[in-house]
Amino acid sequence: MVAGESSGDLLASRLLSGLRPRLPDARLHGIGGPHMAEHGFISDWPMDKLTVRGLFEVIPRYREIRGIQNALRDQLLAERPAVFIGVDYGGFNLGLELQLREAGIPTMHFIGPQIWAWRGGRIKKIARAVSHMLVIFPFEEEIYRKAGVPVTYVGHPLAEVIPMEPDQSAARTALGLQQDRRVVAILPGSRMSELKYNTASFLGAARLLKQREPQLQFVAPMAGEKQRAYFEQLISQTDSIDLDIKIISGQSHAAMAAADAVLVASGTASLEVALYKKPMVIAYKMMRASYEIMRHMNYQPWVGLPNILAREYVVPELLQDAATPQALADALWKQLDDPVHLQNLRQRFTDMHHSLLRDTANVSAQAVCTLLDRQQTRFAQGV
């Protein structure tokens, strides 16, 4: 298995929670993180070696990442595992899956690449590379079936992990936040590149919000110690120290549960916020050249997952130059200060939660075992 970032690690751990009891003696290895390790997964390389985002941001790391891919490919071709499962991270995993499948090793891809958002031409490569696709959004099943790719809709693992009715009071107590003051969670991203591009605008918005409501509390979960240290360094270099932001290691779900509203970078975290039924503003910045290329490749007007699933702008999206501190602060204030909107949004997100809720661990594990059984039958028949 290969997961290239923290969100993939969390999603893969749900599959492993269903698979490990069925295959208690299986050797599970590849590249993954701490959540996968809880199920006996052994990471042959540190997962953060792969964690980079953006078309141009990857260039300085290309040789290292390609070297890891080649080394892992050679190892797996020699080992010939019962199945290879790529977890998201399509740029790395699909190329690896193509080579492994051509060599007769069954391949599964967990979380279909967002071909419905951009780069739809990848479906042809996917059909050659993937023996079976596991998808987490209901509308994806038909897309892959039409392309001739065996597919199973397994629901979104986060819909099981996140409670239908989050306990805001308990989360505030756990994080040491005051119950009688409103809370804004700041999530500029889990990757170092995301922190680099998003943090200044996010902190600027927080300062403006603090001016409007001095009693406002801020909480900022960081994905790791490296990210936390970098975030703290950025704060010390600005006039944001007086914000008194509570920086926490991990615990992003607790921060979302505790919040009245969330300023979040586009990505899986925006869906997590929706599952916590919280109003939000989605923002994102990246290297200019990467943004221009990706903007012209986009197939639909939405970037944030909550809006894509709703097929409309249920929450604001502010990207690149539009994500100024003033614009972010104004948009978030509207999210905080409109009770009718908050009620409607909570219902939309509750409906969304139900639509994504499946027994993901067991459905995905069963799909893996079915693929293994089919392969074993083919081998016994000499096919």
Helices and strands as residue ranges (DSSP letters): E 2-3, H 6-22, E 29-32, H 34-37, E 42-46, G 47-49, G 59-61, H 62-79, E 84-87, H 90-102, E 107-110, H 122-129, E 132-135, H 140-146, E 151-153, H 157-161, H 168-175, E 183-187, H 192-212, E 217-222, H 225-236, G 241-243, E 246-249, H 252-258, E 261-265, H 268-275, E 280-284, H 288-297, H 305-310, E 317-319, G 320-322, H 325-336, H 339-355, H 360-380
